[in-house]
Amino acid sequence: MELLASGARRLDAVEQDERLDRPVGVVRAAVNRALSRPVKDALHGRWLGHPLHPALTDVAVGAWVGSAVLDRIPGQERAATTLVGVGLAGAVPAVWSGFADWSEADPEQERLGLWHAAVQAAGNALYLASLVARLRGRQRAGRALGAAGLAAVTVGAYLGGHLAYRSGVGMNHADPAWRRLPRGWQVVDELTNLPQGKPVRRAIGDVPVLVYRGPRQVHVLVEECVHLAGPLSDGEVTVRDDEVCVVCPWHGSTYRLRDGAVRRGPAVMPQPVLKVRIVNDRVEARR
Ligand code: FES
C-alpha cells in the first residue's frame, strides 16, 4: 500500500514539473491545429452529456485483456489476433478524445497527461507490432509483444486514473457546490442591488453563485464551472443562437443561462441552475 501511496505522490510531483511545459505547448498547438471546435466538442462527449474518453478506452483495453486470455488457450491464435486488431481500432478514437480533453486541461493535468499519452503510445506501438507479428505467423513474438503492450497500457491506465480521480479531469466540478446549497428558498440579494445585463457573484450560505439580471428574468447558477471550477461570474454573457449564455473565462465553455445547457465545450455536463423567484423586490433562489 505504501508503494502505491508513494507512487501517487511521485505523480503529484510530475504535475509540478514545469520543465514539461515546453513539450506540452508544442503538442497542444499541434492538437489545436488538428481538431476544430465542433470535432473537439464531439470528442469531449458534449453530445453524450458525459466524458467520452473513459468509455472509448474500455473498448481497447477490454479487447486487449481478452486477447491476453486467449493467448493462454491453445488453438485460439486467430481469435486473439482479431481482438488485438479490435483493440487497435478502438484505440484510434480513444487517443483523439484523450488529446481533446488534455488540450483544454489545467497546466498540472497537462504535464502528467503528457506522460499518460506517451505511455499509452508505447502500448499502442507494441500492440501494432504484435498484430504484424501474428499476421506473419510469428505467434510467439506476437504474444510477447502483446504482453509487453498490456503492461504498458496498464501503467497508462493507472496514470489516467490518477488524472481523473486525483486531479479531477472529467469530473463535475460544480456538483460539490450544488450539494452544499442550503435547502429551501434562500435570499440572494435585493433586486435593486443587481446591475442589469452584467454577471455578478453572490453567495448562498458559503456557496458562491453567478447572478445575472436580464431584461425579463434573473438567472442564478452555481459559480464554479462544471469543467474545472472556473469563475463564471468573471465570464462574458453573450447571445448564441438567440440564447443568452455565459462563457467561462478559463477554457470557453458556454452555458445557456436559463437551464445551464452546454452550448460549447470543453464542458460536457450542464451547469447547475437554481430556481428563482422575486418576493417584495428580493431575489430568492433554491435548488
Ligand atoms: S473551467 Fe474550463 S471551461 Fe470553465
Boltz pocket constraint, residues with backbone or C-beta under 6 A from the ligand:
constraints:
  - pocket:
      binder: B
      contacts: [[A, 104], [A, 225], [A, 226], [A, 227], [A, 228], [A, 229], [A, 230], [A, 248], [A, 249], [A, 250], [A, 251], [A, 252], [A, 253], [A, 265], [A, 266], [A, 267]]
      max_distance: 6.0
